[in-house]
Amino acid sequence: MRYDAVAVTLHWAMALLVLAQIALGWWMLALPDAGGVQRDWFNLHKSLGLTLGALALARLAWRARHPVPPLPAALPAWQRLGARLTHGGLYVCLLGLPLSGYLGSSFSGYPVRYFGWTLPAWGWKWPAAKTLLGDAHLALTWILVALVAAHVAGALAHLARRDGVFRRMWPRWRNA
């Protein structure tokens, strides 16, 4: 049994955005803050992050109404538990990162822009809260990187075993 087209599309769109966000996040920190260049990249990072948070919520809503295909009966219990924990951790990060980023930005005193539109601030200038949320954002980023690595490693292991698990989320390509 496979995931449906909506779940597969959300999965791969989010996967690409996560990889882009990680690369952009590390790269933009090294940019000089000259002429607003760094600010523009930060705003893009925030916009993509908020989009990822919305996609994670959409994916959770879809998943609540569409059951996950069962894992093969032969899969060991520790792998089933590992899959549940990894997926749960990914959702926590994919919701916690945009939230910590948004609130951290709100407490910086600068407006948060979503693709150019100014969003309401949920805070005021509060450097201690900004630092705390920035630290949480960084910690969640490292956790996300580790979980993505575990997820990819698990997927590749299933591909090598040819047990059908990998194929459940792989897109179906149809000839025109």
Secondary structure, DSSP 8 states (H G I E B T S, - for coil): ----HHHHHHHHHHHHHHHHHHHHHHHHHTS--STTHHHHHHHHHHHHHHHHHHHHHHHHHHHHHS------TTS-HHHHHHHHHHHHHHHHHHHHHHHHHHHHHHTTTS-EEETTEEE--SS---HHHHHHHHHHHHHHHHHHHHHHHHHHHHHHHHHHHT-SHHHHHS------
